[in-house]
Amino acid sequence: MSELTKTLLNIRSLRAFARELTIEQLEEALEKLTTVVGERQEA
């Protein structure tokens, strides 16, 4: 499992990473991740 996967799937790691970002960056990441999830659900 890659480090990115471990971070995305672990809430504590995700919170620690999120502290390094602005709210705007977090919102942009959320928008993009939501798009990707939606595309996968439709496939």
C-alpha positions in Angstrom: 0.0 0.0 0.0 1.4 3.4 -1.0 2.0 6.2 1.6 -0.8 8.2 -0.1 -3.2 5.4 0.3 -2.3 4.9 3.9 -2.8 8.7 4.5 -6.1 8.8 2.8 -7.5 5.8 4.6 -6.3 6.8 8.1 -8.3 9.6 9.7 -5.4 10.6 12.1 -2.9 10.8 9.3 -5.4 12.7 7.2 -6.0 15.2 10.0 -2.3 15.7 10.4 -1.8 16.3 6.7 -4.8 18.6 6.6 -3.2 20.9 9.2 -0.6 21.8 6.6 -3.2 23.0 4.1 -5.4 26.1 3.9 -9.2 25.6 4.0 -9.2 26.6 0.4 -6.8 23.9 -0.5 -8.8 21.4 1.5 -12.1 22.4 -0.3 -10.4 22.1 -3.7 -9.1 18.6 -2.8 -12.6 17.7 -1.5 -14.2 18.8 -4.8 -11.8 16.8 -6.9 -12.1 13.7 -4.7 -15.9 14.0 -4.8 -15.7 14.2 -8.6 -13.5 11.1 -8.8 -15.7 9.1 -6.5 -18.8 10.1 -8.5 -17.2 9.0 -11.7 -16.2 5.6 -10.2 -19.8 5.1 -8.9 -21.2 5.7 -12.4 -18.8 3.3 -14.0 
